[in-house]
């Protein structure tokens, strides 16, 4: 069995020429170009897919090879998974698979009788082999071609950097060197992922954060890495959709903003245990990304939730129509600016830097080496802390802080409402991160209430923030300023109702208990 470790990067088709002119390619020891035709097999019910197995026949140079790949570790475009490759002699033969469970499951006659081709990938690969210091060998490949399924096809334009021997961090070094000049970003979906989506005719849609599998006995820093990589994967899946849909669906940018906030929340949550240089390396580029995504999202909310409902209620009011027109123009400009940034080399550099930083961190680091971490966690043993112990401690601290802020919150004090909303969000993200450790029923109950209260406080904050944005759009035009007054008056009853709901929400918050965490939940 071979262990395949590779980094996949999306390359815009219009950047292929720039890639081929990159001076790094001149340093390759070897170069070759060839055609690859791949047939992927599964049953009509996708039995292999659901089991995390990919079965592929590949034609290369007149010979066919059979490949079996199993689900491994994959996040942010980086994958590491077991692979078995053998010559194909006209029928499937799984004898070379040294995992008995995989071999026996694939060899069942009833399964073999239902296996058939489901999609094809056909592309030209140009591959450069690099001989690097300390025995590291890397293959850099440019793939250009098509995925075909159900009479439809999608273009392939991507870079694969595969580790042949040596140090895996060299994959990131090479990727970052390329990304300085070329708009490259990690590709979270493999060709097989895309092929299955095309075969199933699944429509493109914004992707929400998915649960992250964590073990109670895991080292907290290993759990942080898994959470952070999942946040980057969430970011990248929506990045692809945002570029494909352009201005059609604002939810992609919204989800990118959420994924970035979740990563920042994870850095804060695990902060007492993280190396000093980690937050310093990750936070500045994340702030740079949020500075681009934020204005686009703020104007989406201003238009869809603040201004447009008033114009719908008062369609014959010309001052409102004029103001909504200006907001729409500004929203378009902000979104185009965000898309330009996402298409630029700088975006890819930010994500690749984050990936490289996370992968460079050592695994299973013991807690206790520093007095700050021991004091923060309430431990002085110098022994390794489990994720379960860490999660229990941090959730108690977060809940205590939320309740303290709730006791100080006043409905006539917008800054206090805003501060409470931020800390409720941090507690909710922490609970979502630790979902595998929690009692499901109690977790759902608390998350539901936190989400409702956060939404109420969020709407209050949106209304409070809208005034400054609206006045910026109105500028010095007296008619447009009158429209701002109309919008404020129209939302007055809603604002009053939202404020009136806050005390009851805070009272219920005080009665809620944290869900019980245990090793038996995962």
Secondary structure, DSSP 8 states (H G I E B T S, - for coil): -EEEEEEEEEE-GGGHHHHHT-GGGGG-SEEEEEEEEEEEEE-TT-HHHHTTEEEEEEEETTEEEEEEEE--EEETTEEEEEEEEEE--SS---TT---HHHHHHHT-HHHHHH-EEEEEEEEEEEEEEEE-GGG-EEEEEEEEEEEEETTEEEEEEEEEEEEEES-THHHHHHHHHHHTTS-EEE--S-HHHHHHHHHHT--------------TTSBHHHHHHHHHHHHHHHHHHHHHHHHHHTTS-THHHHHHHHHHHHHHHHHHHTGGGS-HHHHHHHHHHHHHHHHHHHHHHHHHHIIIIIIHHHHHHTTT-HHHHHHHHHHHHHHHHHHHHHHHHHHSHHHHHHHHHHHHHHHHS-SS--TTSSHHHHHHHT--S-S--BHHHHHHHHHHHHHHHHHHHHHH--TT-HHHHHHHHHHHHHHHHHHHHTGGGB-HHHHHHHHHHHHHHHHHHHHHHHHHHHHHHHHHHHTT-HHHHHHHHHHHHHHHHHHHHHHHHHHHHHHHHHH-----B-GGG-
